[in-house]
Amino acid sequence: MRIFIATRRERAFRFVLWIFLGIALGLSSSAQAARVARGEKAMAATAHPLASKAAAGVLRDGGTAADAFVAAALVLSVVEP
């Protein structure tokens, strides 16, 4: 049976790593909290702004959610690699 005992240097490294990880996660969550979007009638969210714009345009013109999905998928197939 082998017992692993961390040296002072390893413990310090782990501590610093956890601090940086905590800071990174805290910054990313605060940045996401600042980007809250709300819609009164309809909303479209995709991986690319042009696809979201196309889907929102379809919804604005009276299309259904299925129509907006197809429009967004078509735009994403063009703009995404």
ABEGO torsion letter per residue (X at the ends): XBBBBBBAAAAAAAAAAAAAAAAAAAAAAAAAAABBBBBAABBBBBABAAAAAAAAAAAAAGBBAAAAAAAAAAAAAAABX
